[in-house]
Structures are given as C-alpha cells and as structure tokens.
Amino acid sequence: MIAPVRPISIEDIERARERIKGTVLRTPLVRFDERIWLKLENLQPTNAYKIRGGANAVASLSEEDRAKGVWTISAGNAGQGVAYAARQYGVPCTVVAIETAPQTKLDRMRALGAEIVPVSYDRAWVAAETHEFPGLKATFVHPFDNHDFIAGHGTMGLESLKIARTFEQSSARSAAAG
C-alpha cells in the first residue's frame, strides 16, 4: 500500500526553500490590479513553477536513491523540472511522457538530459498509480502525489508573502511620509 501524502507544514516548505535556493530563481510578484498579483514563474529556467517541486523532490532523495537515477511521468513541465534537477545532481533521468505532449516540451526535456519514453495517457496513469514502469529501476519521483514535490511548490507562497509584506511596509512608509 502506498502511503498517502501527509499535510505539508510550514517547516517542510522552509526546508524546501533551503534545498532549492541554488536551483530555482526567486521570481518577482507584480501587481496586476488592486486585488490581483502575478508570480512570474515563467522566468524560471524551465519557464514553469514545477521546477520547484522537481528540484526539492530530487534534492530530498538519499544519495543512494539519487545514484540510481530518477524517473517521472509528465507531459511537459514536471518532466522538465525533474530533468533540470537531475542534471544539477549529475544523475540520469527518464521521463515517461504522455504521447500527446507538445514536441517543444519533449525537446526541452531531452535538452536537459532526460531520456523520453512515450506512452499513452492510460499507460502513464497506471505508472502514476503503481509507481512502477517496466524496465525502469531508477527512483520514482511522482509528479503530483509526492510530499517533497508539493513542499517545493509551497516555496512560491513564502516568496509571495515576503514580497507582499515588503510592498505593504513600503506603501505604509510612503503614505506616512506623504
């Protein structure tokens, strides 16, 4: 039986922030209008926030598990994130890629060093549920049902809170001075 993902604590996210700080960028938070802020994760090296989860999941593995190489399932962004992190650690990466994935995503995963194994959506889903794929002996990094992957994504929230607080403090100082 595969254990369910446990609740993500703020301490989990803070540890993730430390693990990934040399891999991901602290992206800006920009105000769109009075109520909406945008976190520009498109500025990450993989152009998507999933680098955060992939980087934390790979960084959280034991040396022994990383040495086996890693594999994941993806149609693009999660695969790029795991491939980027695997490259950072110098370990092999395989992406079981849904055959309808955009060619640009597949090309980018290959450019990051991943071996691509194209499969149907149904076959990919079976692998996601069982955490197994024939012929792959590497360490599986689940692209969405993984505590460390999710904690890595939570680092966006920490950055957003810090930036928003800084903005509010700056606005308050400006109002007091004005």
C-alpha positions in Angstrom: 0.0 0.0 0.0 1.3 3.4 -1.0 1.2 5.9 1.9 -0.9 9.0 1.4 0.7 12.4 1.1 0.8 13.9 4.6 -0.1 17.5 5.4 2.6 20.0 4.3 3.8 22.1 7.3 5.4 25.5 7.1 8.6 23.8 8.3 8.5 21.4 5.3 8.3 24.4 3.0 11.0 26.3 4.8 13.3 23.3 4.4 12.4 23.0 0.8 13.3 26.7 0.3 16.8 26.0 1.6 17.2 22.9 -0.5 16.3 24.6 -3.8 17.7 28.0 -3.3 20.7 27.3 -5.6 18.5 25.7 -8.3 15.4 27.9 -8.7 15.0 31.7 -9.0 13.2 33.9 -6.6 10.7 35.3 -9.1 9.0 38.6 -8.8 5.5 39.3 -7.7 3.9 42.1 -9.7 0.6 43.8 -9.1 -1.9 43.3 -11.9 -4.6 45.4 -10.4 -6.0 46.4 -6.9 -6.7 42.7 -6.0 -4.6 40.5 -8.2 -0.9 39.9 -8.0 1.1 37.7 -10.5 4.0 35.5 -9.5 6.2 35.3 -12.6 7.2 31.7 -12.5 7.6 31.8 -16.3 11.0 33.4 -15.6 12.3 30.1 -14.1 14.9 28.2 -16.1 12.2 25.8 -17.2 9.6 28.5 -17.7 7.3 26.9 -15.1 6.8 26.6 -11.3 7.1 22.8 -11.4 10.9 23.2 -11.3 10.4 24.0 -7.6 8.7 20.6 -6.8 11.1 18.7 -9.0 14.2 20.3 -7.5 13.0 19.7 -4.0 12.0 16.1 -4.6 15.3 15.2 -6.2 17.3 17.1 -3.5 15.4 15.3 -0.8 16.4 11.9 -2.1 19.1 10.0 -0.3 22.5 9.8 -2.1 21.8 6.1 -2.7 18.4 6.8 -4.3 19.8 9.6 -6.4 22.7 7.4 -7.6 20.1 5.0 -9.2 18.9 7.9 -11.4 15.4 9.3 -11.3 12.3 8.9 -13.4 9.0 10.7 -13.5 5.8 10.9 -15.6 4.9 14.1 -17.5 3.5 15.8 -20.5 6.0 18.6 -20.0 6.6 20.9 -17.0 7.0 18.3 -14.2 9.4 16.4 -16.5 11.4 19.5 -17.2 11.6 20.2 -13.5 12.8 16.7 -12.6 15.2 16.6 -15.6 16.7 20.0 -14.6 17.2 18.9 -11.0 18.7 15.5 -12.1 21.1 17.4 -14.3 22.1 19.6 -11.3 23.0 16.4 -9.4 24.6 14.7 -12.4 22.2 11.7 -12.3 20.3 10.1 -15.2 16.7 11.0 -15.7 13.9 9.2 -17.6 10.6 10.8 -18.4 7.7 8.5 -19.1 6.0 11.1 -21.4 2.4 11.1 -22.5 2.5 10.7 -26.2 0.3 13.8 -26.8 2.9 16.0 -25.1 3.9 19.1 -27.1 7.0 18.4 -29.1 8.6 21.6 -27.7 8.2 20.1 -24.2 9.7 16.8 -25.2 12.6 18.6 -27.0 13.3 20.6 -23.8 13.3 17.5 -21.6 15.8 15.9 -23.9 17.9 19.0 -24.0 18.0 18.8 -20.2 19.4 15.3 -20.5 16.2 13.2 -20.0 15.6 10.0 -21.9 12.0 10.1 -23.2 9.7 7.0 -23.1 6.5 7.9 -24.9 3.3 6.1 -23.7 -0.4 6.5 -23.9 -2.2 8.6 -21.3 -3.8 5.4 -19.8 -0.4 3.7 -19.5 1.1 6.8 -17.9 -1.8 6.8 -15.4 -1.1 3.2 -14.4 2.5 4.1 -13.8 1.4 7.0 -11.6 -0.8 4.8 -9.6 1.6 1.9 -9.2 4.8 3.9 -9.0 6.3 1.3 -11.5 7.2 1.2 -15.1 8.7 -1.9 -16.9 12.4 -1.7 -17.3 12.9 1.3 -15.1 15.0 0.7 -11.9 15.6 4.3 -11.1 14.0 6.2 -8.2 10.5 7.3 -9.0 9.7 11.0 -8.4 5.9 11.3 -8.5 4.9 14.5 -10.3 2.0 15.4 -8.1 1.4 12.8 -5.3 4.7 13.4 -3.5 5.2 15.3 -0.3 8.6 16.8 -1.3 7.2 17.9 -4.7 4.3 19.7 -3.1 6.5 21.3 -0.4 8.7 22.6 -3.2 5.7 24.3 -4.8 4.9 25.8 -1.4 8.0 27.9 -1.6 6.1 30.2 -4.0 3.8 31.1 -1.2 6.7 32.0 1.1 8.2 34.3 -1.5 4.8 35.8 -2.3 4.2 36.6 1.4 7.6 38.1 1.9 7.3 40.3 -1.2 3.7 41.4 -0.3 4.8 42.3 3.2 7.7 44.3 1.9 5.4 46.1 -0.5 2.9 46.9 2.2 5.6 48.2 4.5 7.0 50.4 1.7 3.5 51.7 0.9 2.9 52.4 4.6 6.2 54.4 4.8 5.3 56.3 1.6 1.9 57.2 3.0 3.3 58.3 6.3 5.9 60.4 4.6 3.5 61.9 2.1 
